[in-house]
C-alpha cells in the first residue's frame, strides 16, 4: 500500500491526552540551537562566497552551487520558524532577535510571518477560517458557484508553475515588502515589515558598494528562487493530499486537524537535515513548541503518532493535481473529477453551484 492508502486504514485514536504525551519534548536546549545556527550559517556564508568567486569561472558553476546555498537558506528559515513558535530558545527575547536577523536572509519579516503562521496553526483544516498562511483551497461547491472568471483565476492559481515558481517570487520578493492584505491595526507586524525592508536596503547598499549590484543579483537571485520554490512545495505537500482534513467550524477539532491534516513527508536523511525535520509535520502541528531536533525522537517513542499519512518524494508529486475539497467524500480531488462529481450531485437532485456554497469562502475569492 502507498503511504496515503495506509493512513486510511490505520488512523490513530483521537482521544489521546496529547498535551501530556508531548510535554516532555517541548523544552529547547540552548546549546543545541546554537550549534544548529553555527553549523548552518557558517557553511551558508562559505558557499555564498564561493558562488561569488565562481562568477569568474562559469555561471553554470554558480547555479550548481546555488542548490546547497538554497538548502542551507531553507534550513535557516526552519530556525526562524522555530523562533516564531518560541521553540528554538527558552528566551523569548532571543527567539525574537535571532528570528528577525534570519528574516533578512530569508526575506521574511519575522513578526509578520509569526502572526500569520500562528493563525494557520490555530485554524489549519477549518473551512470557516481560511485566508492567512494557507495555500488557498476551495471546496467543489464553492468552485462551481464562482463566476467563470474566478474559476479560471483559481485554475491559474493552482497551476504548479504558478504555485512553485511565480508564487514564491511574488510572495517572498514583492508581497513581503508591503503585504496589502495585512490589517493596519497590526502595528507590531507592520513595524517588523518596515525594519526588515530597511535592513534589506542596507544590505543591498553595502553589496552595491563592495561587490556591485550585478554580482550580488547573480549570486542571490537563484538562491532566493530555489529557496522559495522549495519552501512552498514543502508547505504544500504537508497539507495538500488526498485524505487530508477539512471541516467546518462546528465539526473541526484541533488535534484531529494536526494528526489527519498534516502529512509525514519521508525524506532522505540528508534532506531531512536540511529541512530541520519539518517533514514530521503532524508532530509539529500537534505541538508547535517542540524544537525541530526533538521531532524525530517524539515520533519514534510514540506509536500513536505513527499511523498518519506518509508521503515519499515520489508520492508527493501525485498531490499536485489535487485542487478541490470534496465535502461529500471528504477528500481532495482534481479538476478532472468534476464531471463525475457533478453527475453524483445531480443524481441527488441538487444544484452543485448555489450561492449558499460561497458562505465561507476565503477573503481573496469573495
Buried (B, 14 or more C-beta within 10 A) or exposed (E): EBBBEEBEEEBBEEEBEBEEBBEEBBEBEEEBBBEBBEEBBEBBEEBBEBBBEBBEEEEEBBBEBBBBBBBBBBBBBBBBBBBBBBBBBEEEEBBBBBBBBBBBBBBBBBBBBBBBBBBBBEBBBBBEBBBBBBBBBBBBBBBBBBEEEBBEBBEEBBBEEEBBBBBBBEBBBEBBBEBEEBEEEBEEBBEBBEBBBEBBEEBBEEBBEEBEEEBBBBBBEBBBBBBBBBBBBBBBBBBBBBBBBBBBEEEBBBBBBBBBBBBBBBBEEEBBBBBBBBBBBBBBBBBBBBBBBBBBBBBEEBEBBEBBBBBEEEBBEBBBBBBBBBBEBEBBBBBEBBEEBBEBBEEEEEEBBEEEBBEBBBEEBE
